[in-house]
């Protein structure tokens, strides 16, 4: 089963069993995010992510963690 199919199945199961109040909040929050324009600023398939540099402490930690696993 493809990842998207698994995600769709999980979402359907969750929405079938979740309290209506929780679904209302979640759907409103999702709509608010979509209406905020965040999707217009998100990277799309094929886009290049900006390069993290050493001035960002989290980038150093991430680079060290990844490099230690690439052997």
N, C-alpha and C positions, 0 to 999 in steps of 0.2 A: 504494500500500500504506500502510495506517495505521501510525502510529508503534508502537503496541502489537504489531502484526503483525511489524514489522521487529525489535523487541526480542525477541519470542518466537523468531523465526527465528535471530537471532544467538545467543541462549542455547542453542537446540537444537544448532546447529552447534558451539558451544564445548564443550558437554557431550559431544558425539559424539567430539571430538578430544582433549579434555583428559585428562591422566593420572588414573587413578582416585584416587590419593592427593590430588591437588589438589582434585578434586571433593568428596572426603570432608571436607577442611578447609573448603572453601567452604560446603558444606551445613550443617556443624556451626556455623560462624560465623553463618550466616543464621538457623538455629534458635535460637541463643543470643540474637541480637538480638530476634527475635520474642518469645521467652520473657522478655526483660528488661522488656517493657511499653513499649518505645520507640514502637511503632505507636499506642498509646493516647494518646501525647502529641504525635504528629505532626499537622500541619495537614491537614485533609480538604478535599475539593473544596468551594468556597464559603466556607471560613473566611477571615478577614482576618488577614494577617500583621501583627505588631506594627510600629509605625512606628520606623524607625531615627532616632536623633537625633544632633545634632552633637557629643555627648560621646563618641561612638564613632569613633575615627580611621578605621577601615575604612569607616564609613558616609560620611564626608566624601569619601574617595577614590572610593567607588562613585558618590556623587551627582555629583561633578565629572566622572567618566568618562561617565556617562549623559547629563548635561546638555549636554556638549560635542557629543554625537551627535544631540541633538534640536534640529533647526533648522528 
